[in-house]
Amino acid sequence: MGTNSLSTRSAGQVILDTFFNDFNTALNGDFVGRNASGVPTSGQNLGTAAYPWGTARVGSLIIDGSLFDPTAFAALQSHKVVSGGARSSGQPLILDPAGSGGGLSATLLATATDLVVEISGTSVTQSSDVAISSLTAAPSSNNTCLVNDTDAADQEDTRTWGERGASRDITVDTMGSEISALVGKFAAFKINDGSNDEYFLAYVESTTKLSKIHRGYFYDSSGNPINRIKFANNDTITLMKLGFVFFASDGTVEVSYTVPSYGATAPSSPTTADYWYDTDNQVWKRYNGSAFVTVTKLLIGMLVMNTADCIAARSLDFYANYSPFSTIELEYSAAGVVYSKGLFEMIRVAGREIGFGTRIPKWDMASHLAASTDMYDATEQASRTYHFYVKDDGQEVISDISPYWRPDLQGHYHPHNPWRCVGSIDNNGSSNFDSTTIYTLGASAPRSIGIRNRPPVPSSTSVGVGGFALSDSSGNHSTSSTSYVDVTNLSVTIKTSGRPVWVGIIHDGSANAGTIGSYAIGTDITRIDVKLLRDSTAIAEHIVKQHAANGTGIPDNMQYIPNSVIQQIDLPPPGTYTYKIQAKLVDGDVVGVAYAKLFAFEL
């Protein structure tokens, strides 16, 4: 009712009862917007800027699919992409790159599905495709650098290097001048592993480091995601040309090749066609060569060009009332099955509030693996981490592709789907879930008073369990090395959600005294240095040094302290980290780290 198309009549035609009944039906049911042909169409306005309606009295108000919360009113945006073309998963697919051999062009897609946006609070609907031509090519020389990290050897975890919360950034060398000129700016790059290309967005932090990277971020000319790849030391990274696509209220498109600025004050030293979002006045402005002028335009996505073609794209996310809310907590059930812990779980996914009622969410490896385009490998793999997602329609899905932390979406999301990640688990060498590695992301469920909901503490393991990790004993470790060396067994790996991590040494529980010390014969000074590292970064260092009281030397000079003095509170971003202890001799004969264990505990 109410969603019928309205018929038209030409001059001279008889007005029949069916024509009257068209309007009667339209007014008796839901009152919906219609286009100029009388066909029900989304994105139509109720009133115009010149002729607004007066007071509206309604029982409830739904905005972007969610019940309106007056407390969230300030979050409503006057510039947003409301709807448009999308992948089957619902991920926006508005920009279509020409692809290999297609030249330096792209298309704004709006024929099959209308593009509906809001620009300065006014709804704009685009119903036809827009050609984007004469794009700028990437430089063809001085445009490469090489991975400079001997730890990179095509292993699985290199897929996420450089991302927020990853174990490390991508270090490089032999950087060409076209890249070094971009230090302090974002740019697009290609990395090749010998047979596959990946395109990614990265911040050129220095001439030796790429950071703040979005990997697996772009899609190709067929709308398929270009997934993260593994890479090795000395693999080539090539600079691409990055374009930012702005859609105007008159249906035209402009591409800017400077990263848009956001802030209350205009950026300094702009060039013509630079864009700035004035956060004070909530409008987009464009530099015309002498001043920033307000424009009725909206940033809708990015394009990536190589030296000949527009090869990749990314469309901005559809606007929604995103929220970090989730009550889902995961628990291991069987070798390939994970459940949420209880009834009536709720979560917000891509702006939608999903309640499970009396159905307990379940992730089953046998039936919930994602489609092949949303996986690194289409079938289950041993010795790999799997991630549990909730789709925006409430369905559960499992993927071996790890999520991004998306502060703008207020949660961890799949790189190229509007799926929210609720946790992960490791698949062991026998292709069974390892119950000790289950990890929940973002749960905001209330806890029982006085009870900390933590995974079980292992008696002796160097594998992180999402909250607590404990190493094996160092035994009676000793060394005479004058360079830092790893202390036997004092290494742990832990997954963190962004909370502080308490790291330190404790006694191993044996009958032997737990000490850190040095020993020397015939000298009045002993010194050892002990260092605590997060991955390759030192986060604490302790010097143990002693002088003989009379300054003349003693036969046997010894210095021992309790090993538990090595403690540190660390604050890493969300991710997986390895903490370890190293020691070296500075003065004396022997370094000793005796009967210790290293722990890491997320507070």
C-alpha positions in Angstrom: 0.0 0.0 0.0 1.2 3.5 -0.8 4.2 2.4 -2.9 2.4 2.0 -6.2 3.6 4.0 -9.3 1.3 6.9 -10.3 0.0 6.8 -13.9 0.1 9.8 -16.2 -2.6 11.0 -18.6 -2.1 12.8 -21.8 -4.3 15.7 -23.1 -7.7 14.3 -24.4 -7.6 11.1 -22.4 -10.5 10.2 -20.3 -10.1 10.2 -16.5 -11.1 6.8 -15.4 -11.7 5.3 -12.0 -8.3 3.5 -12.1 -6.5 6.9 -12.3 -8.4 8.1 -9.2 -7.7 4.9 -7.4 -3.9 5.2 -8.1 -3.9 8.4 -5.9 -6.3 6.8 -3.4 -3.9 3.9 -2.9 -0.9 6.2 -2.7 -2.5 8.2 0.1 -3.9 5.2 2.0 -0.6 3.5 2.8 2.9 4.7 3.5 3.6 8.1 2.0 6.8 7.7 0.0 8.8 9.9 -2.4 8.3 9.5 -6.1 10.3 10.7 -9.1 9.0 12.8 -12.0 7.5 9.7 -13.6 5.5 8.8 -10.5 7.7 5.9 -9.6 8.6 5.4 -5.8 12.1 6.5 -5.4 14.3 7.0 -2.3 16.2 10.2 -1.5 13.3 12.6 -2.3 12.8 15.7 -0.2 9.9 16.6 2.0 9.8 20.3 1.2 12.7 22.4 -0.2 15.0 25.0 1.0 12.7 27.7 -0.4 9.5 26.0 0.7 10.1 24.0 3.9 7.2 22.3 5.8 6.2 23.7 9.1 5.9 21.8 12.4 6.1 18.0 12.0 4.4 15.8 14.6 5.4 12.2 14.5 5.4 9.2 16.8 9.0 8.3 16.1 11.7 9.3 13.8 14.0 6.8 11.9 17.2 8.3 10.4 19.5 6.2 8.2 17.7 3.1 9.4 18.1 3.8 13.1 15.6 5.2 15.6 16.6 8.8 16.2 18.3 9.5 19.5 18.1 13.2 20.4 21.4 12.9 22.3 23.1 12.0 19.0 21.7 15.0 17.2 25.1 16.7 17.1 26.6 13.7 15.3 24.3 14.2 12.3 26.4 15.3 9.3 25.4 17.9 6.7 27.9 16.3 4.2 27.5 12.6 3.6 27.0 9.7 1.1 23.5 8.4 1.8 23.3 5.5 -0.6 24.5 4.3 -4.0 26.1 1.4 -5.8 27.6 -1.4 -3.6 29.1 -4.8 -3.5 26.8 -7.7 -2.6 28.0 -7.2 1.0 26.8 -3.6 1.0 30.3 -2.0 0.8 30.0 1.2 -1.3 31.1 0.7 -4.9 30.6 4.2 -6.5 33.8 4.7 -8.4 34.8 2.3 -11.1 38.5 2.5 -12.2 39.2 1.7 -15.9 41.7 -1.0 -15.0 44.7 -2.3 -16.9 44.6 -1.2 -20.5 41.7 1.1 -19.8 43.7 4.3 -19.7 43.7 7.2 -17.2 39.9 7.3 -16.7 37.2 6.1 -14.3 33.4 6.3 -13.9 31.2 7.5 -11.2 28.5 4.8 -11.1 24.9 6.0 -10.8 22.8 4.4 -13.6 22.0 1.0 -12.0 21.6 2.5 -8.5 21.1 6.2 -7.9 23.8 8.0 -6.0 22.2 9.9 -3.1 24.3 12.4 -1.1 23.8 15.3 1.1 25.8 18.5 0.4 25.5 21.3 3.0 22.3 19.6 4.3 20.6 19.4 0.8 19.8 16.1 -0.7 21.2 15.5 -4.2 20.3 12.5 -6.4 22.5 11.5 -9.4 20.8 9.0 -11.7 23.3 8.7 -14.6 27.0 7.7 -14.8 29.6 10.4 -14.9 32.8 9.9 -16.9 36.1 10.9 -15.2 38.8 11.4 -17.8 42.3 12.9 -18.2 43.5 11.7 -14.8 47.1 12.4 -13.8 49.6 9.5 -14.2 52.1 8.4 -11.6 55.8 9.3 -12.1 57.7 6.9 -14.2 61.2 7.3 -12.7 62.8 7.9 -9.3 59.5 6.3 -8.0 60.6 3.2 -6.1 62.0 2.0 -2.8 62.8 -1.4 -1.4 61.6 -3.2 1.7 64.5 -3.0 4.2 63.8 -5.6 6.9 65.5 -8.9 7.1 62.6 -10.3 9.2 60.3 -10.0 6.2 60.3 -13.4 4.5 56.9 -13.8 3.0 55.4 -14.9 6.3 51.7 -14.5 7.1 52.1 -11.5 9.5 53.7 -9.3 6.9 50.2 -8.8 5.5 49.5 -6.3 8.2 52.8 -4.6 8.7 52.5 -0.8 8.8 48.9 -0.8 9.9 47.6 0.7 13.1 48.3 -1.8 15.9 50.6 -3.9 13.8 53.9 -5.2 15.2 56.0 -2.9 13.0 56.0 -0.3 10.2 57.5 -1.0 6.8 61.1 0.1 6.7 62.6 0.9 3.3 65.8 2.0 1.6 67.0 3.3 -1.8 64.0 5.7 -1.8 63.6 7.6 -5.1 63.3 11.4 -5.1 59.6 11.3 -6.2 58.8 9.5 -2.9 61.2 11.4 -0.6 59.6 14.6 -1.8 56.4 13.4 -0.1 57.8 13.0 3.4 55.1 14.1 5.8 52.3 13.3 3.4 50.0 10.4 2.5 50.4 8.7 -0.9 49.4 5.5 -2.7 51.8 2.7 -3.4 52.1 -0.7 -5.1 54.0 -3.6 -3.7 54.8 -6.7 -5.7 55.7 -10.2 -4.3 57.0 -11.5 -7.6 53.5 -12.5 -9.0 50.9 -10.4 -7.2 50.3 -6.6 -6.8 48.8 -4.9 -3.7 47.9 -1.2 -3.7 47.9 0.5 -0.3 47.6 4.0 1.3 50.5 5.0 3.5 52.1 8.0 5.3 55.7 8.7 4.2 57.1 9.2 7.7 60.7 9.5 6.6 63.0 8.4 3.9 63.3 5.1 5.6 59.8 4.4 6.9 56.2 4.0 5.7 53.5 4.1 8.4 49.8 4.6 9.2 49.1 2.2 6.3 45.7 1.0 5.0 46.3 -2.3 3.3 43.8 -4.4 1.4 42.0 -1.1 1.1 41.3 -0.7 -2.6 39.3 -2.6 -5.2 39.9 -3.2 -8.9 37.9 -2.5 -12.1 35.7 -5.5 -11.5 34.8 -4.4 -8.0 36.9 -7.1 -6.4 39.0 -6.3 -3.4 42.8 -6.1 -3.8 43.8 -8.1 -0.7 46.9 -7.7 1.4 49.8 -9.8 0.2 52.9 -11.2 2.0 56.2 -9.8 1.1 59.9 -10.2 1.7 63.0 -8.1 2.3 64.1 -6.2 -0.9 60.6 -6.5 -2.6 59.9 -3.4 -4.6 57.4 -0.7 -3.6 56.3 1.7 -6.3 54.8 5.1 -6.0 51.3 5.6 -7.5 49.3 8.8 -8.1 46.5 9.3 -5.6 43.4 11.3 -6.6 40.6 12.5 -4.4 37.2 12.6 -6.1 34.7 15.4 -5.3 31.1 15.2 -6.5 29.3 18.6 -6.9 25.6 19.3 -6.5 25.3 20.0 -10.2 26.4 16.5 -11.0 29.9 17.2 -12.1 33.1 15.6 -10.7 36.5 17.1 -9.9 39.7 15.2 -8.9 42.2 16.8 -6.6 45.8 15.4 -6.2 46.5 16.9 -2.8 45.3 15.3 0.4 42.3 17.3 1.6 42.8 19.3 4.8 40.4 19.3 7.8 40.4 21.9 10.5 39.1 25.2 11.9 41.8 27.2 10.2 42.8 27.2 6.5 46.0 25.3 5.6 49.1 27.3 4.9 50.8 27.5 1.4 47.9 26.0 -0.6 47.9 25.4 -4.3 45.1 25.8 -6.8 42.4 23.1 -6.5 43.4 22.2 -3.0 40.4 21.3 -0.8 39.8 22.1 2.9 36.9 21.1 5.1 36.2 24.0 7.4 35.2 22.3 10.6 34.2 25.6 12.2 31.5 26.3 9.5 31.0 22.7 8.4 31.5 23.4 4.7 34.0 22.3 2.0 36.2 25.0 0.5 38.4 25.0 -2.6 41.4 27.2 -3.2 41.0 29.2 -6.4 44.5 30.5 -6.6 44.0 33.4 -4.2 41.5 32.3 -1.5 39.5 29.4 -0.2 35.9 29.6 -1.6 33.0 27.6 -0.3 31.8 25.0 -2.7 28.8 22.7 -2.8 30.8 19.5 -3.2 31.4 16.3 -1.3 34.4 14.0 -1.1 33.2 10.5 -2.3 36.3 8.5 -2.8 39.9 7.9 -4.1 41.4 6.8 -7.3 44.8 5.2 -7.8 46.8 5.7 -11.1 50.0 4.0 -12.4 51.9 5.4 -15.3 49.2 4.4 -17.8 45.9 3.5 -16.2 43.5 4.2 -13.4 44.1 0.8 -11.6 42.2 0.9 -8.3 39.6 2.9 -6.3 38.0 3.2 -2.9 34.6 4.7 -2.3 33.8 6.4 1.0 31.5 4.6 3.4 27.8 5.3 3.5 26.8 7.5 6.4 25.2 5.8 9.4 24.9 6.4 13.1 27.8 4.3 14.1 28.3 3.1 17.7 30.9 1.0 19.6 28.2 -0.8 21.5 28.5 -4.6 21.7 27.6 -7.1 24.4 29.0 -10.1 22.5 31.7 -12.1 24.3 33.1 -15.2 22.7 33.7 -18.6 24.2 35.2 -21.8 22.7 32.7 -24.6 22.1 34.4 -27.2 19.9 37.3 -27.8 17.5 35.7 -25.5 14.9 32.9 -23.8 16.7 32.7 -20.6 18.8 29.6 -19.2 20.5 28.7 -16.0 22.2 28.3 -16.4 25.9 24.6 -15.8 26.5 21.1 -14.8 25.4 19.8 -11.4 24.3 23.1 -10.3 22.9 23.2 -7.0 21.0 25.6 -5.1 18.7 25.7 -2.1 16.4 27.0 -2.9 13.0 27.3 -0.2 10.3 24.8 1.9 12.1 22.3 -0.8 12.6 21.3 -2.2 16.0 21.1 -6.0 15.9 19.5 -8.0 18.7 19.8 -11.8 18.7 17.1 -12.4 21.3 17.0 -16.1 22.3 19.3 -17.1 19.4 22.9 -17.5 20.6 25.3 -16.2 17.9 27.4 -19.0 16.6 30.5 -19.2 14.3 31.0 -22.6 12.8 34.0 -23.2 10.5 32.0 -25.8 8.6 29.3 -23.4 7.5 30.3 -19.8 8.2 33.4 -19.2 6.1 33.2 -16.1 3.9 33.2 -16.2 0.1 36.5 -16.7 -1.6 36.8 -12.9 -2.5 36.6 -12.1 1.2 39.3 -14.6 2.2 43.0 -15.0 1.6 42.4 -18.7 1.1 39.0 -20.0 0.2 39.3 -23.2 2.4 40.3 -23.7 6.0 44.0 -23.5 6.7 46.0 -24.9 9.6 48.2 -22.6 11.8 46.3 -19.4 10.9 44.3 -16.8 12.8 40.6 -16.6 12.0 38.4 -13.6 12.7 34.7 -13.6 13.7 32.4 -11.0 12.1 28.8 -9.9 12.3 27.3 -8.7 9.1 25.0 -5.6 8.9 22.1 -8.0 8.5 23.0 -9.9 11.7 24.5 -13.0 10.1 27.8 -14.5 11.4 30.8 -15.0 9.1 34.4 -16.2 9.5 37.3 -14.8 7.6 41.1 -15.2 7.7 41.4 -11.5 6.7 42.0 -9.4 9.8 40.0 -6.2 10.5 41.0 -2.6 10.7 40.4 -0.5 13.8 38.1 2.2 12.3 37.8 5.1 14.7 35.3 6.8 12.3 33.1 3.6 12.4 33.8 3.2 16.2 34.8 -0.4 15.9 36.9 -3.1 14.2 35.7 -3.7 10.6 36.6 -5.9 7.7 38.8 -4.0 5.2 36.3 -4.2 2.4 32.9 -5.1 3.9 30.6 -3.5 6.4 31.2 -6.4 8.8 32.1 -5.7 12.4 34.7 -8.0 14.0 33.9 -9.3 17.5 37.0 -11.4 18.1 39.5 -14.0 16.8 41.0 -17.4 17.5 44.1 -19.3 16.3 43.6 -22.5 14.2 46.3 -24.9 15.3 48.4 -27.3 13.2 45.6 -29.9 13.2 43.1 -27.3 11.9 41.3 -27.1 15.2 40.5 -24.0 17.2 43.0 -23.4 20.0 40.8 -22.6 23.0 43.5 -20.7 24.8 43.8 -18.1 22.1 40.1 -17.0 21.9 39.9 -13.2 22.0 36.9 -10.9 22.2 37.0 -7.4 20.7 35.0 -4.4 21.9 32.5 -6.1 24.3 30.7 -3.6 26.5 28.7 -6.1 28.5 28.3 -5.5 32.2 30.5 -7.6 34.5 29.7 -9.1 37.8 31.0 -6.9 40.6 34.4 -7.9 41.8 35.0 -10.3 38.9 37.5 -9.6 36.1 36.5 -11.5 33.0 39.8 -12.8 31.8 40.9 -15.9 29.9 42.4 -18.7 32.0 46.0 -18.1 33.0 48.3 -20.8 31.6 50.7 -22.5 33.9 53.6 -22.2 31.5 53.4 -20.9 28.0 54.9 -18.3 25.7 51.7 -17.9 23.6 49.4 -14.9 24.3 45.9 -15.7 25.4 44.3 -12.3 25.0 44.8 -10.7 28.4 47.6 -12.6 30.1 50.8 -14.3 28.8 53.5 -16.1 30.9 56.8 -17.4 29.7 58.7 -20.5 30.7 61.5 -20.2 33.3 64.9 -18.7 32.4 66.6 -21.3 34.6 70.0 -20.2 35.7 70.7 -18.1 32.6 74.2 -16.6 32.2 76.2 -14.9 29.5 79.5 -13.0 29.1 78.4 -11.3 25.9 79.1 -7.5 25.7 76.2 -7.1 23.2 72.6 -7.6 24.1 71.4 -11.2 23.9 68.0 -12.7 24.5 67.6 -14.2 28.0 66.6 -17.9 27.8 62.7 -18.3 27.5 61.9 -14.7 28.6 59.7 -13.9 25.7 55.8 -13.7 25.5 53.3 -12.7 22.8 50.0 -11.1 23.7 47.1 -9.6 21.8 45.9 -6.3 23.2 42.8 -4.2 22.7 44.5 -0.8 23.4 44.4 -0.9 27.2 47.6 -0.5 29.2 49.8 -3.6 29.5 51.8 -4.5 32.6 55.0 -6.3 31.7 57.6 -7.6 34.1 59.6 -10.4 35.6 58.5 -12.6 38.5 60.1 -15.6 40.3 59.5 -18.9 38.5 58.1 -20.6 41.7 61.1 -22.9 42.1 63.1 -23.4 45.3 65.9 -21.3 43.9 66.4 -17.6 44.5 65.2 -15.4 41.7 68.0 -12.8 41.0 69.6 -10.6 38.4 73.3 -10.1 39.0 76.9 -9.7 38.0 80.1 -11.3 39.1 83.8 -10.3 38.7 87.1 -11.4 40.1 89.9 -8.9 41.0 88.1 -5.7 40.1 86.2 -3.1 42.0 83.4 -2.5 39.4 80.7 -4.8 38.0 78.0 -3.7 35.6 75.3 -5.4 33.6 72.5 -3.8 31.5 69.0 -5.4 31.2 66.5 -4.3 28.6 62.8 -4.9 28.1 61.6 -4.7 24.5 58.2 -4.6 22.7 59.0 -6.2 19.4 62.2 -4.4 18.4 61.5 -1.3 20.5 63.2 -0.9 23.9 60.6 0.3 26.5 62.7 0.0 29.6 66.4 -0.4 30.5 67.9 -1.2 33.9 71.6 -0.8 34.9 73.0 -3.0 37.7 76.3 -1.5 38.8 78.5 -1.8 41.9 81.8 -0.2 43.2 83.9 -1.7 45.9 83.6 0.3 49.1 87.3 1.1 49.4 87.9 1.6 45.7 90.9 -0.7 45.8 89.4 -3.8 44.4 88.2 -7.0 46.0 88.8 -10.6 45.1 85.2 -11.5 44.4 82.8 -8.7 43.6 79.2 -9.7 43.3 75.9 -7.7 42.9 72.5 -9.4 43.1 69.0 -7.9 43.1 65.6 -9.5 43.0 64.6 -10.2 39.4 61.1 -8.7 40.1 62.5 -5.1 39.9 62.1 -5.3 36.1 58.6 -3.9 35.6 57.0 -1.6 33.1 53.5 -0.2 32.2 53.2 -0.1 28.4 50.5 1.6 26.3 50.6 0.1 22.8 47.7 0.5 20.3 45.5 -2.5 19.6 47.5 -5.4 18.1 49.7 -8.4 18.7 53.1 -7.8 20.3 56.1 -9.8 21.5 57.8 -8.7 24.7 61.2 -10.0 25.7 64.2 -9.5 28.0 67.8 -9.0 26.8 71.0 -8.6 28.9 74.6 -7.8 28.3 77.9 -7.5 30.3 79.5 -4.1 30.6 82.1 -4.6 33.4 82.9 -7.9 35.0 82.9 -11.5 34.0 79.4 -12.9 34.0 75.7 -11.8 33.7 73.2 -13.8 35.6 69.4 -13.8 35.2 68.2 -16.6 37.4 64.9 -18.5 37.8 62.6 -15.9 36.3 59.5 -15.8 34.2 58.3 -12.9 32.0 54.6 -11.9 32.1 52.4 -9.5 30.1 49.0 -8.6 31.5 46.5 -6.3 29.8 45.0 -4.1 32.6 
